[in-house]
């Protein structure tokens, strides 16, 4: 025979201890991951502020939306022009949080509940932001290393 029976009652305290340690570590680690993701999501989706002043006109709201889109488009273009393309997505994510706060401020001043056209435009702006965020991560991960290497070679480094 090679060894003792694993169901031997003498080993029960050790099995209980092993399972307890395993469950404590597993549940603790899972809770840390869940907390980290929850905290990250909250940081990346700022709440709309309460606005007590007079609302902007529909045209002013659309103009603000155009300005926000132009800024977003410029940031997207800057991805390929940065010195370190591989890490440009991190800069984009930092920009995204600040940009979202300003967008939420504009939305609060526009009264989107009563303006279908403006609400649809800002909803599309949200969709474009999400797509640009995904594209920035994919671009910098896929193209970034090759483009950075090419830049180094072209600069003679």
C-alpha positions in Angstrom: 0.0 0.0 0.0 1.2 3.4 -0.8 0.2 5.8 2.0 -2.8 6.3 4.2 -6.4 6.5 3.3 -7.4 10.1 2.5 -10.8 9.6 4.2 -9.1 8.5 7.4 -10.9 10.3 10.3 -7.5 11.2 11.8 -6.9 13.6 8.8 -10.3 15.4 9.1 -8.9 18.4 11.1 -6.3 18.9 8.4 -8.8 18.6 5.6 -11.0 21.2 7.4 -8.1 23.5 7.9 -7.0 23.1 4.2 -10.5 23.9 2.9 -10.8 26.8 5.3 -7.5 28.4 4.2 -8.4 27.8 0.5 -11.9 29.4 0.9 -10.6 32.4 2.9 -7.9 33.1 0.3 -10.2 32.6 -2.6 -13.0 34.7 -1.3 -10.7 37.4 -0.1 -8.9 37.6 -3.4 -12.3 37.7 -5.3 -13.5 40.5 -3.0 -10.4 42.5 -3.8 -10.9 42.1 -7.5 -14.6 43.0 -7.3 -13.8 46.1 -5.2 -11.1 47.2 -7.6 -13.3 46.9 -10.7 -16.2 48.6 -8.9 -13.9 51.5 -7.8 -12.5 51.8 -11.4 -16.0 51.9 -13.0 -17.1 54.6 -10.5 -14.1 56.7 -11.3 -14.6 56.4 -15.1 -18.3 57.3 -15.0 -18.8 60.6 -13.2 -22.3 61.5 -12.1 -24.2 64.3 -13.7 -24.1 67.4 -11.5 -27.2 69.2 -10.3 -27.7 72.4 -12.2 -29.8 75.2 -10.7 -29.2 78.0 -13.3 -31.0 78.7 -16.5 -30.8 76.1 -19.2 -28.8 76.6 -22.4 -30.8 76.9 -25.6 -31.0 73.9 -28.0 -28.5 75.5 -30.4 -26.1 76.3 -27.6 -26.3 72.7 -26.4 -25.6 71.3 -29.9 -22.7 73.8 -30.3 -21.3 72.5 -27.0 -21.7 68.9 -28.3 -19.8 69.8 -31.5 -17.0 71.3 -29.4 -16.8 68.2 -27.3 -16.8 66.0 -30.4 -14.0 68.1 -32.0 -11.9 67.7 -28.8 -12.6 64.0 -28.7 -11.6 63.6 -32.4 -8.4 65.6 -31.8 -7.5 63.4 -29.0 -8.0 60.3 -31.2 -5.8 61.8 -33.8 -3.1 62.5 -31.2 -2.8 58.7 -30.5 -0.7 58.1 -33.5 1.3 61.3 -33.2 2.5 60.7 -29.6 6.1 59.8 -28.8 5.1 56.6 -27.0 2.1 55.1 -28.9 2.2 51.9 -26.9 1.1 53.8 -23.8 -1.0 56.5 -25.4 -4.2 54.6 -24.4 -3.4 55.4 -20.7 -3.3 59.1 -21.6 -6.6 58.7 -23.5 -8.3 57.1 -20.5 -7.1 60.0 -18.3 -8.5 62.5 -20.9 -11.7 60.5 -21.1 -12.5 60.9 -17.4 -11.9 64.7 -17.5 -13.9 65.0 -20.8 -16.8 63.0 -19.3 -17.0 65.4 -16.4 -17.3 68.3 -18.7 -19.8 66.5 -20.9 -21.9 65.8 -17.8 -21.8 69.5 -16.9 -23.1 70.4 -20.3 -25.8 67.8 -20.2 -27.0 69.2 -16.8 -27.2 72.7 -18.3 -29.1 71.5 -21.4 -32.1 69.8 -19.7 -32.0 66.6 -21.9 -35.2 65.3 -20.5 -37.3 67.7 -22.5 -35.2 67.9 -25.7 -35.3 64.8 -27.9 -32.9 66.1 -30.5 -30.2 67.2 -28.0 -30.7 64.0 -26.0 -30.1 61.9 -29.2 -27.0 63.9 -30.1 -25.5 63.4 -26.6 -26.4 59.7 -26.6 -24.5 59.4 -29.9 -21.6 61.3 -28.4 -21.5 58.7 -25.6 -21.5 55.9 -28.2 -18.7 57.5 -30.1 -16.7 57.9 -26.9 -17.1 54.3 -26.0 -16.0 53.2 -29.5 -13.0 55.6 -29.4 -12.0 54.2 -26.0 -12.1 50.7 -27.4 -10.3 51.7 -30.5 -7.5 53.5 -28.6 -6.8 50.4 -26.5 -6.8 48.2 -29.6 -4.7 50.6 -31.6 -2.0 51.2 -29.0 -1.8 47.4 -28.2 -1.7 46.2 -31.8 -0.1 49.0 -33.8 1.7 50.8 -30.9 4.8 48.6 -30.5 5.4 48.3 -34.3 5.0 52.1 -34.8 7.2 52.9 -31.8 9.9 50.6 -33.2 9.6 52.2 -36.6 9.9 55.7 -35.1 13.0 54.6 -33.3 14.5 53.2 -36.5 13.7 56.3 -38.5 15.2 58.5 -35.9 18.4 56.4 -35.9 18.1 55.3 -32.3 
